[in-house]
Amino acid sequence: MTDISSETMSVGFRYMRLLRRQTMAIQKKYGLQGIDVSVLALLVKRSGGGHCPLKGDTLKDITEVGMFRKTHISQSLSRLLEKGYITMERDTEDRRFVHNKPTDKGRALIKEEQEACHEMNRNLMRGFSDEERETFGRLLTRVGQNLDEELRKTAEEGD
């Protein structure tokens, strides 16, 4: 069996470095922090009905995703509100909860970030045939599923 772990790690780290540069350009352009873009992206995905680890749009819901601390999320939501990327609406049934909704401006920012990432990924797949891209996608999906399984195991062991 071929040992691909060092090459996989190397490619993974380089991909993350390139992705970080891409994200930092968006952050700089709009005067946001990394957490701001991440929180806004979660809210946009959640409001669009797509696959998202977020079950709702309250501060508590965002905190349960486990990416950031509650205080940092709260500060991020304040920045996003101040810059017009989200609105905050008090829950009509339980006034203790505030729903955070992306605005059209917020959706446009995330769309721009996603388009930049898609362009980056298209550039990385340059020179691959359609069949090779399809095979790579299937293999990467399988690796992702194995990663999720290993992450669940290590999380259970940590409990």
SEVOSE-79910 format. One record per residue: z, y, x of N, C-alpha, C, O in turn. Coordinates in steps of 0.1 Angstrom, whole numbers, plus 2048, in hexadecimal, padded with zeros to 3 digits. Each point is the difference from the previous one (the first is absolute). Layout:
REM SEVOSE-79910
ZYXZYXZYXZYX/...
END
This chain:
REM SEVOSE-79910
8007F480880080C7F880080C80980780180A/7F18097F27FF80C80880C8097FD8048027F4/80180481780B80A7FE7FA80E7FE7FC80680A/8057FF7EA7FA80D7FE80B80A7FE7FD80C7FC/80F7F180680B8097FD80080D80880280B7FA/7FB7F581380080C8077F48097FD80280C7FF/7F27EE7FE7F58087FC8028067F27FD80B7FD/8097ED7FA8038047F380980C8007FE80A7F9/80D7F580F80A80B8017F980C80680280B7FB/7F67F380F7F980C8067F78077F680080C7FF/7F87EC7FA7F78067F68098077F57FC80B7FC/80E7EE8008098067F580680D80580080A7F8/8057F781480680C8057F680B80180380C7FD/7F17F18087F580A8017FC8057F37FD80C7FE/8027EB7F87FC8047F380B80A7FA7FC80A7FA/8107F280880B8097FB80080D80780380B7F9/7FA7F68137FF80D8087F58087FA80280C7FE/7F27EE8007F58077FA8038057F27FD80C7FC/8097EB7FC8048047F280A80C8008008097F8/80A7F681180A80B8027F980D80380480A7FA/7F37F680F7F880C8037F98067F480080C7FD/7FA7EB7FB7F98047F480A8067F67FD80B7FA/80E7EF80480A8057F780680D8058038097F8/8007F881580580C8057F780C7FE80480C7FF/7EF7F28027F680A7FE8018067F180080C7FE/8027EB7F98028047F280D8087FE80180A7FA/80A7F080D80D8077FF7FF80E80580580A7FA/7F57F88127FE80D8067F88097F880480C7FE/7F17EF7FC7F78087F88088067F47FD80C7FC/80B7EC7FE8078057F480F8048028078037F6/7FD7FD81680E80480380B7F67FA80A8057FB/7F37EE8058097F67FB8057F780B7FB80080B/80F7F97F18067F68097FB7F27FC7FB7FE7F5/8067F88147FC7F37FD8067FA7F37F87FA7F8/8148088068077FB7F47FA8077F47FE7F97F5/7FE81380C7FA8077F47F37F97FC7FE7FE7F4/7F97FF8157F47F97FD8027F27FB7FA7FC7F6/8107FD8108037F37FB8068007F27FC7F87F7/80D8118068068017F27F58047F67FF7FB7F5/7F980F80F7F58047F77F67F57FD7FC7FE7F5/8017FA8167F77F57FE8067F67F77F87FA7F7/81580380A8067F77F77FF8047F17FD7F97F7/8068148077FF8067F37F28007FA7FE7FD7F4/7F88058147F28007FC7FC7F27FC7FA7FD7F6/80A7F98137FD7F27FD8077FC7F37FA7F97F8/81280A8078087FC7F47FA8067F38007F97F6/7FC81380B7FB8077F47F27FB7FC7FB8017F5/7FE7F98157F37FB7FE7FF7F27FB7F57FB7FC/8177FE8038007F37FA7FC7F580A8007F47FD/7FD8108107FC7F680A80C7F980580C8027FC/7F27F580E80B7F880680880A8087FB807809/8127F97F480980980780E7FA7FF8047FB7F6/80480681580D7FB80080A8087F880B7FC7FD/7F080F7FE80880A7F88007FC7F17F57FF7FB/8167FF7FF8017FC7F280180C7F77FE7FF7F4/80680C81180180C7F87FD80C8097FB7FF80B/80980D7F17FD80C80780D8098027FE80C803/80E7EE7FC80C8088028047FF80E7FB7F7808/80E8117FC8067FF80E8057F38037FE7FA80B/8098007EB8067F28027F57F68028017F7808/7F480A7F07F57F78017FA80180E7FD7F5806/8018177FF7FA80280D8097FA80B7FB7FA80A/8128087F580A7FB8097FF7F18018027FA80B/7FC7FF7E98017F28007F47F98078007F4803/7F58148007F57FB8088057FC80E7FB7F8807/81080F7FE8067FD80C7FA80680D8047FC80B/7F380E7F37FA80680B80880B80780080280C/8078057EB80880C80580D8017F98037FA7F6/80680E81080D8037FA7FF80A7F57F68087FF/8137F77F88008087F480080F8037F88077FA/8107FD81080080F8037F28048057FC80B7FD/7FD7ED80B7F38048067F68007F57F78097FF/80A7EE7F77F78007F580280C7F77F68077FC/8167FD80280380C7F87FB80C8077FA8097F9/8077F88147FB80C8077F08007FF7FA80A7FE/8017EA8037F17FF7FF7FB8047F27F68087FF/8117F47F77FC8037F380180F7FE7F78067F9/81380180C80180E7FF7F48078077FB80A7FB/8027F18117F48068077F37FE7F87F880A7FE/8067EA7FD7F47FD7F88008097F37F58057FC/8167FD7FE8018097F47FC80E8047F88077F9/80F7FE8127FE80E8047F18038037FB80B7FE/7FE7EB8087F28018047F67FD7F47F4801802/8127FB7F37F77FD7F47F97F38007F77FE7F9/80E7F880F7FA7F38008067F77F57FA7F57FD/81280E7FE8067F87F580680A7F680280C803/8017EE7F18088077F680C7F77FE8007F4802/80B8127F980C7F97FD8038027F180180B7FB/8017EA7FE8028007F180D7F97FD8017F4804/8088127F580C7F97FC7FD7F67F67F88027F7/80E7F280A7FE7F57F68058047F380B8067FE/7ED7F87F78048047F380B7F87FA8078057F7/7FA7EE80D80A7F77FA80D80080880A7FF7FA/7F580381380C8008097FE80C8097F97FF80B/80E80C7F27FE80C8088057FF80E7FE80A808/8087EC7FC8057FE80E7F47FD80980180380C/7F47F87EF7F47FC8087F680B8007FD8077F6/7FD7FB8157F48098027F47F88058017F8809/7F480A7F07F47F98037F78098097FE80C7FD/7FD7EE80E7F88078097F27FC7FE7FC7F5802/7FB8157FB7F27FD7FC7F780880A80280C802/7F47ED8037F78078097F78097F87FC7FD7F5/80180F8117F78097FA7F27FD8047FE7F7809/7F88107F17F27FE8057FF80380F7F87FA807/80F8117FD80080480E8067F48097FA7FD80B/8107FD7F08067F48087F77F48007FE7FA80A/7FB8047EB7F67F57FF7F580280A7FB7F7807/8008167FA7F58048088047FE80F7F87FB808/8148087FC8057FE80D8007F18047FB7FD80B/80A7FB7EC8007F28037F27FA8007FD7F7808/7FB80E7F07F27FB8007F980480D7F97F8806/80A8147FF7FA80480D8067F680B7F87FC809/8158017F78057F880A7FA7F27FF7FD7FA80A/8028017EA7FA7F27FE7F18008057FC7F6806/7FD8147F77F28018047FF80080F7F77FA806/81280D80180080180F8047F28057FA7FC80A/80F7FD7F08037F38047F57F67FE7FD7F7809/7FC80A7EC7F57F77FD7F480380A7FA7F6805/8048167FF7F680480A8047FA80D7F77FA807/8168077FD8057FA80C7FD7F18007FB7FA80A/8087FF7EB7FF7F27FF7F17FC8017FC7F6806/7FB8127F37F27FD8017FB80180F7F87F8804/80D8128037FC80180E8057F48087F97FC809/8137FF7F48057F58077F87F37FD8007F7809/7FA8087EC7F87F47FC7F18028047F87F77FC/80581380B7F28038047FB7F38088077FB808/7ED8017F57FA7F58088037F27FA7FA7F6804/80E80A7F18037F37FA7F67FE7F47FD80A7F9/7FF7EA8057F77FD7F58098007F380C7FF801/7ED8017F48087FF7F38087F37FF80B8007FC/7EF7F58098077F380080C80180980B7FB7FD/7F480B80F80B80180980B8087FA80C7FD801/7F080E7F980B8097F98077F97F580C8017FF/7EC7F77F98067F87F680A7F680580B7FE7FB/7F17FB80F8087F580780D80780680B7FB7FE/7F381080980B80780580A8047F580C7FF802/7EF8067F38098057F58087F47FB80C8027FD/7ED7F38018087F47FB80B7FB80A80B7FD7FC/7F180381180A7FC80A80B80A80180C7FC801/7F18117FE80B80A8008097FF7F480C802801/7EE7FB7F48087FE7F480A7F480180B8017FD/7F07F58098087F480380C80480A80B7FC7FE/7F180B80C80A80480A80B8097F980C7FF802/7EF80A7F58098087F880A7F87F880C8037FF/7EF7F37FA8087F77F880A7F980980C7FF7FC/7F07FC80F80A7FA80980A80A80580C7FC802/7F081080180A80A80480A8037F580C800803/7EF8017F18098027F580A7F57FE80C8027FE/7F07F28048087F47FF80B80080B80C7FE7FE/7F080580F80980180B80A80B7FE80C7FF803/7EF80D7F880980B7FD80B7FC7F680C804801/7F07F57F48097FB7F680A7F780680C8017FD/7F07F680B8097F680780B80880880C7FD800/7EF80C80880980780980A8097F880B803804/7F08037F18088087F780B7F77FA80C8047FF/7F17F07FD8097F77FA80B7FB80A80B7FF7FD/7F07FF80F80A7FC80B80980B80380C7FE804/7F080F7FB80880B80380A8037F580A807803/7F47F47F180A8037F580D7F88018098017F8/
END
